[in-house]
């Protein structure tokens, strides 16, 4: 697995946000305490990958930290996981982390509204977003044709009926993270296992 900003343990970076840190391992792990390893759960910043990190001794990890998941000083082992594999704390924190990322990378997500394309003759990427039907989609397409959107505020001001365009994206990203059997994915990469 590789991309421009992160790769594998071969020496490149993959930035993620720590969702939960379990310094004493999983509670359901029946092994003696001295055999349990510290774990952290993290959300990849670019592709919304979910990770379980076996944290090395002495690593300083806190919820909300931005980390390189392949930093050998942090993690002894990295596993990509699904939503259901996350700890309950990580599942709770996920909503806030996705929301923070969407607002922090506003240009990227506003560009989605500017660049979204048809998927099939009858389905458009914009229609995958919660609450966007044919009429609202057509209004967005017409308005972006006149002038590209430059912020979430601009989107909301120019598109009557589009309330909180950032939250709509957050809702879709969370749906893609939580649902394994979605036919179409726009934001979250999903590998078949």
ZAMAR-45494 format. One record per residue: residue in one letter; x, y, z of N, C-alpha, C in turn. Coordinates in steps of 0.001 Angstrom, whole numbers, plus 500000, padded with zeros to 6 digits. Layout:
BEGIN
kenu; n.X; n.Y; n.Z; ca.X; ca.Y; ca.Z; c.X; c.Y; c.Z
A; X; Y; Z; X; Y; Z; X; Y; Z
...
END
This chain:
BEGIN
kenu; n.X; n.Y; n.Z; ca.X; ca.Y; ca.Z; c.X; c.Y; c.Z
X; 500845; 498846; 500000; 500000; 500000; 500000; 500890; 501215; 500000
X; 500597; 502178; 499118; 501423; 503372; 499096; 500677; 504519; 498465
X; 501115; 505739; 498798; 500649; 506931; 498136; 501726; 507988; 498304
X; 501473; 509192; 497825; 502508; 510209; 497797; 502973; 510650; 499174
X; 502083; 510673; 500166; 502473; 511209; 501451; 502674; 510141; 502509
X; 502563; 508907; 502170; 502766; 507871; 503170; 502883; 506544; 502488
X; 503587; 505654; 503121; 503811; 504370; 502495; 503769; 503339; 503587
X; 504754; 502541; 503666; 504791; 501510; 504687; 506017; 501736; 505551
X; 506375; 500737; 506296; 507491; 500867; 507224; 508821; 501095; 506498
X; 508831; 501111; 505184; 510054; 501286; 504419; 510600; 502705; 504507
X; 509987; 503577; 505298; 510616; 504852; 505535; 509825; 506092; 505210
X; 508622; 505994; 504738; 507872; 507196; 504462; 506832; 507435; 505550
X; 506046; 508512; 505386; 505112; 508934; 506430; 503662; 508664; 506047
X; 502848; 508440; 507064; 501396; 508404; 506906; 500831; 509044; 508166
X; 500332; 510262; 508022; 499864; 511019; 509173; 498454; 510591; 509573
X; 498248; 510513; 510875; 496947; 510118; 511426; 496712; 510874; 512728
X; 495458; 510882; 513145; 495051; 511488; 514412; 494724; 510363; 515382
X; 495277; 510431; 516578; 495006; 509414; 517595; 493586; 509596; 518117
X; 492789; 508519; 518034; 491402; 508523; 518504; 491279; 507992; 519924
X; 492119; 507044; 520281; 492064; 506454; 521618; 493423; 505839; 521927
X; 493780; 505853; 523200; 495032; 505246; 523652; 494717; 504342; 524837
X; 495113; 503081; 524710; 494891; 502092; 525766; 496261; 501668; 526302
X; 496749; 502343; 527342; 498101; 502053; 527827; 498269; 500636; 528370
X; 497159; 500000; 528753; 497213; 498639; 529296; 496566; 497621; 528355
X; 496456; 497954; 527088; 495873; 497038; 526113; 494362; 496944; 526240
X; 493788; 496034; 525472; 492333; 495830; 525476; 491876; 495212; 526794
X; 490721; 495645; 527278; 490184; 495086; 528522; 489754; 493644; 528339
X; 489330; 493277; 527124; 488874; 491901; 526887; 490028; 490911; 526682
X; 491248; 491425; 526659; 492430; 490572; 526534; 492671; 489892; 527888
X; 492582; 488556; 527926; 492671; 487796; 529175; 494106; 487519; 529634
X; 495074; 487909; 528865; 496465; 487653; 529256; 496822; 488470; 530499
X; 497845; 488043; 531219; 498311; 488827; 532369; 498754; 490221; 531915
X; 498642; 491192; 532805; 498940; 492583; 532476; 500323; 492754; 531857
X; 501322; 492052; 532354; 502682; 492245; 531851; 502843; 491758; 530407
X; 501896; 490955; 529910; 501973; 490469; 528530; 501196; 491364; 527554
X; 500365; 492251; 528074; 499569; 493123; 527206; 500411; 494295; 526720
X; 500162; 494683; 525479; 500877; 495812; 524903; 499941; 497008; 524798
X; 500505; 498184; 524932; 499729; 499419; 524784; 499248; 499530; 523341
X; 498017; 500015; 523171; 497423; 500172; 521842; 496943; 501601; 521649
X; 496987; 502036; 520420; 496372; 503306; 520040; 495558; 503055; 518780
X; 494446; 503757; 518675; 493631; 503717; 517461; 493720; 505088; 516817
X; 493865; 505108; 515487; 494084; 506372; 514798; 493331; 506408; 513475
X; 493062; 507631; 513026; 492376; 507903; 511762; 493343; 508580; 510816
X; 493567; 507966; 509632; 494439; 508558; 508620; 493862; 509860; 508109
X; 494706; 510849; 507966; 494252; 512193; 507614; 493851; 512311; 506149
X; 494526; 511641; 505249; 494240; 511829; 503833; 493187; 510878; 503278
X; 493248; 509623; 503635; 492317; 508644; 503068; 491360; 508066; 504099
X; 491363; 508613; 505305; 490465; 508159; 506367; 490622; 506663; 506656
X; 491859; 506175; 506572; 492136; 504796; 506974; 492035; 504725; 508492
X; 491640; 503571; 509009; 491592; 503348; 510451; 492729; 502409; 510826
X; 493451; 502749; 511884; 494628; 501985; 512287; 494553; 501560; 513749
X; 495113; 500375; 514003; 495412; 499947; 515357; 496933; 499895; 515444
X; 497490; 500629; 516397; 498937; 500691; 516563; 499321; 499990; 517854
X; 500265; 499077; 517777; 500850; 498498; 518977; 501971; 499455; 519352
X; 501756; 500171; 520445; 502633; 501274; 520826; 503840; 500750; 521598
X; 505002; 501249; 521231; 506240; 500846; 521887; 506364; 501418; 523290
X; 507188; 500804; 524091; 507425; 501271; 525458; 507964; 502697; 525443
X; 507413; 503496; 526316; 507904; 504862; 526458; 507382; 505844; 525426
X; 506576; 505410; 524489; 506038; 506334; 523491; 505012; 507247; 524172
X; 505074; 508525; 523854; 504166; 509508; 524431; 503002; 509714; 523469
X; 501833; 509178; 523821; 500669; 509220; 522932; 499474; 509775; 523694
X; 498772; 510713; 523067; 497558; 511275; 523650; 496477; 511381; 522592
X; 495235; 511304; 523023; 494109; 511465; 522105; 494206; 512843; 521456
X; 494032; 512866; 520136; 494105; 514108; 519384; 495467; 514402; 518794
X; 496498; 513666; 519213; 497836; 513863; 518647; 497849; 513507; 517170
X; 498627; 514251; 516398; 498912; 513897; 515009; 500200; 513095; 515041
X; 500156; 511901; 514488; 501307; 511006; 514527; 501575; 510431; 513142
X; 502787; 509966; 512960; 503141; 509184; 511779; 502963; 507722; 512187
X; 502005; 507029; 511597; 501715; 505661; 512035; 502875; 504710; 511784
X; 503780; 505075; 510877; 504921; 504208; 510593; 506202; 504674; 511276
X; 506064; 505532; 512285; 507205; 505970; 513074; 507612; 504819; 513990
X; 508799; 504275; 513768; 509225; 503102; 514538; 509434; 503425; 516017
X; 509618; 504697; 516364; 509729; 505076; 517769; 508361; 505082; 518451
X; 507296; 505120; 517667; 505936; 505134; 518210; 505321; 503743; 518195
X; 505274; 503153; 517017; 504521; 501902; 516851; 505436; 500738; 516487
X; 505261; 499655; 517215; 505991; 498426; 516899; 505314; 497662; 515768
X; 503994; 497832; 515681; 503220; 497154; 514635; 502009; 498013; 514290
X; 501624; 498014; 513015; 500487; 498793; 512532; 499556; 497860; 511781
X; 498276; 497896; 512145; 497257; 497119; 511430; 496163; 498058; 510965
X; 495743; 497910; 509706; 494555; 498625; 509275; 493353; 497846; 509781
X; 492362; 498561; 510315; 491192; 497927; 510904; 489922; 498542; 510334
X; 488811; 497914; 510652; 487491; 498424; 510269; 486877; 499142; 511468
X; 485817; 499861; 511237; 485138; 500620; 512291; 484791; 499736; 513489
X; 484264; 498546; 513241; 483844; 497661; 514332; 485013; 497168; 515184
X; 486242; 497266; 514670; 487421; 496840; 515419; 487925; 497912; 516381
X; 487441; 499147; 516229; 487878; 500241; 517090; 487364; 500049; 518512
X; 488084; 500598; 519468; 487591; 500616; 520849; 486375; 501541; 520912
X; 485583; 501420; 521948; 484402; 502286; 522066; 484822; 503747; 522192
X; 485943; 503999; 522849; 486446; 505365; 522954; 486829; 505934; 521600
X; 487465; 505117; 520771; 487850; 505560; 519427; 486614; 505809; 518567
X; 485609; 504950; 518697; 484369; 505155; 517949; 483711; 506472; 518341
X; 483729; 506793; 519623; 483142; 508050; 520095; 483916; 509258; 519583
X; 485207; 509161; 519559; 486060; 510275; 519152; 486066; 510485; 517639
X; 485718; 509449; 516881; 485787; 509490; 515421; 484971; 510643; 514825
X; 483751; 510844; 515310; 482892; 511916; 514781; 483593; 513272; 514875
X; 484197; 513537; 516034; 484863; 514821; 516245; 486105; 514957; 515373
X; 486854; 513869; 515225; 488075; 513905; 514417; 487748; 514166; 512945
X; 486714; 513506; 512425; 486328; 513717; 511022; 485864; 515163; 510832
X; 485056; 515651; 511744; 484586; 517035; 511646; 485765; 518011; 511654
X; 486708; 517810; 512560; 487888; 518678; 512620; 488675; 518633; 511314
X; 488830; 517446; 510730; 489574; 517314; 509472; 488876; 518031; 508318
X; 487553; 517892; 508249; 486812; 518547; 507158; 486972; 520062; 507247
X; 486878; 520616; 508448; 487055; 522064; 508595; 488513; 522485; 508398
X; 489458; 521665; 508852; 490873; 522002; 508705; 491319; 521969; 507246
X; 490701; 521114; 506459; 491052; 520982; 505040; 489887; 521470; 504173
X; 489364; 522635; 504542; 488189; 523184; 503869; 488364; 523265; 502353
X; 489517; 523722; 501880; 489736; 523849; 500427; 489517; 522512; 499720
X; 490051; 521447; 500297; 489908; 520118; 499696; 488433; 519729; 499566
X; 487662; 519996; 500601; 486271; 519549; 500597; 485344; 520500; 499841
X; 485682; 521770; 499789; 484935; 522693; 498924; 485181; 522301; 497470
X; 486413; 521894; 497169; 486726; 521434; 495811; 485899; 520214; 495417
X; 485517; 519405; 496394; 484632; 518285; 496062; 483339; 518812; 495448
X; 482756; 519836; 496047; 481529; 520424; 495496; 481786; 521029; 494118
X; 482988; 521568; 493897; 483333; 522159; 492599; 483641; 521119; 491530
X; 484153; 519956; 491928; 484676; 518995; 490969; 483893; 517689; 490857
X; 482899; 517466; 491703; 482153; 516200; 491691; 481607; 515918; 490293
X; 481650; 514648; 489915; 481278; 514228; 488568; 480190; 513146; 488603
X; 479559; 512911; 487453; 478588; 511802; 487400; 479285; 510463; 487630
X; 478574; 509562; 488282; 479067; 508196; 488481; 478513; 507308; 487380
X; 477230; 507453; 487127; 476541; 506750; 486044; 475661; 507770; 485334
X; 474930; 507336; 484345; 474011; 508257; 483655; 472940; 508805; 484592
X; 472580; 508039; 485611; 471504; 508451; 486518; 471972; 508901; 487899
X; 473257; 508711; 488215; 473732; 509013; 489558; 474970; 509901; 489508
X; 474962; 510938; 490325; 476062; 511891; 490423; 476689; 511770; 491805
X; 477987; 512071; 491906; 478655; 512020; 493214; 477948; 512896; 494240
X; 477415; 514027; 493827; 476716; 514911; 494769; 475498; 514230; 495377
X; 474865; 513319; 494619; 473691; 512626; 495137; 474028; 511629; 496247
X; 475308; 511298; 496414; 475713; 510416; 497498; 475688; 511137; 498841
X; 475693; 512462; 498802; 475681; 513240; 500042; 474265; 513267; 500630
X; 474156; 513099; 501947; 472834; 513087; 502598; 472067; 514382; 502332
X; 470825; 514230; 501929; 469946; 515380; 501729; 470069; 516070; 500390
X; 470953; 515586; 499509; 471090; 516225; 498196; 470399; 515365; 497154
X; 469280; 515871; 496698; 468518; 515210; 495648; 468797; 515861; 494306
X; 467961; 515523; 493344; 468155; 515996; 491967; 468102; 517527; 491870
X; 467124; 518150; 492516; 466955; 519599; 492413; 468148; 520346; 493026
X; 468553; 519957; 494228; 469673; 520611; 494889; 470974; 520366; 494121
X; 471137; 519147; 493626; 472318; 518820; 492817; 472393; 519743; 491608
X; 471280; 519900; 490884; 471271; 520744; 489693; 471568; 522203; 490026
X; 471087; 522666; 491171; 471368; 524033; 491608; 472867; 524198; 491873
X; 473476; 523225; 492536; 474920; 523271; 492802; 475695; 523274; 491485
X; 475312; 522396; 490550; 476011; 522314; 489259; 475890; 523626; 488484
X; 474698; 524215; 488465; 474504; 525489; 487758; 475332; 526603; 488397
X; 475312; 526653; 489703; 476002; 527727; 490419; 477523; 527599; 490298
X; 478048; 526389; 490338; 479505; 526225; 490202; 479962; 526512; 488778
X; 479048; 526340; 487818; 479354; 526684; 486421; 479575; 528193; 486289
X; 478773; 528977; 487011; 478915; 530436; 486982; 480238; 530863; 487615
X; 480531; 530257; 488787; 481768; 530581; 489496; 482016; 529491; 490533
X; 483249; 528971; 490581; 483549; 527945; 491588; 483334; 528477; 493009
X; 482967; 527580; 493884; 482789; 527937; 495288; 484161; 528098; 495923
X; 484276; 529034; 496884; 485579; 529235; 497515; 485597; 528926; 499010
X; 484438; 528610; 499600; 484406; 528253; 501019; 483054; 527605; 501328
X; 482974; 527016; 502516; 481681; 526466; 502943; 480658; 527594; 503086
X; 481127; 528725; 503572; 480238; 529879; 503738; 479682; 530335; 502384
X; 480531; 530364; 501375; 480117; 530736; 500019; 479080; 529744; 499490
X; 479321; 528463; 499700; 478369; 527420; 499281; 476996; 527646; 499912
X; 476996; 527850; 501217; 475740; 528008; 501940; 475010; 529283; 501519
X; 475764; 530346; 501235; 475151; 531611; 500832; 474559; 531538; 499426
X; 475205; 530814; 498531; 474775; 530787; 497129; 473770; 529692; 496816
X; 473692; 528646; 497655; 472796; 527523; 497366; 471687; 527496; 498407
X; 470537; 527983; 498011; 469381; 527964; 498907; 468980; 526509; 499168
X; 468834; 526153; 500417; 468456; 524784; 500763; 469630; 523905; 501151
X; 470855; 524391; 500939; 472037; 523627; 501340; 472509; 524177; 502682
X; 472105; 523506; 503735; 472440; 523962; 505082; 473615; 523157; 505609
X; 474630; 523855; 506021; 475828; 523270; 506613; 476497; 522242; 505703
X; 477078; 522697; 504578; 477709; 521786; 503620; 478861; 520969; 504215
X; 479526; 521491; 505239; 480602; 520727; 505879; 480033; 519540; 506639
X; 478957; 519748; 507379; 478356; 518651; 508141; 477797; 517557; 507240
X; 477346; 517938; 506060; 476861; 516943; 505092; 478021; 516027; 504689
X; 479194; 516617; 504467; 480374; 515821; 504121; 480797; 514935; 505288
X; 480777; 515478; 506497; 481139; 514703; 507683; 480223; 513492; 507802
X; 478923; 513712; 507605; 477954; 512613; 507697; 478248; 511529; 506661
X; 478591; 511933; 505445; 478897; 510957; 504400; 480190; 510193; 504708
X; 481214; 510895; 505156; 482481; 510237; 505483; 482268; 509214; 506590
X; 481516; 509587; 507624; 481234; 508652; 508717; 480455; 507442; 508221
X; 479512; 507669; 507314; 478759; 506552; 506732; 479703; 505610; 505990
X; 480643; 506171; 505226; 481596; 505341; 504491; 482529; 504580; 505435
X; 482857; 505180; 506569; 483716; 504506; 507550; 482975; 503369; 508256
X; 481702; 503568; 508541; 480947; 502625; 509366; 480292; 501503; 508573
X; 479913; 501760; 507334; 479183; 500777; 506525; 480141; 500053; 505583
X; 480253; 498759; 505744; 481174; 497987; 504906; 480637; 497715; 503502
X; 479331; 497673; 503343; 478769; 497220; 502069; 478179; 498339; 501210
X; 478736; 499546; 501289; 478285; 500618; 500409; 478762; 500344; 498984
X; 477907; 500624; 498026; 478278; 500383; 496631; 479273; 501434; 496125
X; 479062; 502694; 496527; 479921; 503778; 496050; 480614; 504454; 497230
X; 481906; 504684; 497068; 482700; 505387; 498081; 483415; 506549; 497408
X; 483380; 507673; 498069; 484022; 508858; 497528; 485225; 509283; 498349
X; 485130; 509154; 499657; 486157; 509700; 500543; 487009; 508642; 501233
X; 486444; 507484; 501512; 487127; 506456; 502297; 487490; 505298; 501409
X; 488793; 504993; 501393; 489250; 503828; 500638; 488822; 502587; 501411
X; 488357; 501581; 500696; 487912; 500358; 501368; 488507; 499176; 500616
X; 489420; 498476; 501273; 490021; 497293; 500660; 489186; 496074; 500988
X; 488936; 495263; 499983; 488256; 493985; 500230; 489251; 493053; 500871
X; 488833; 492369; 501928; 489748; 491478; 502621; 489486; 490060; 502279
END
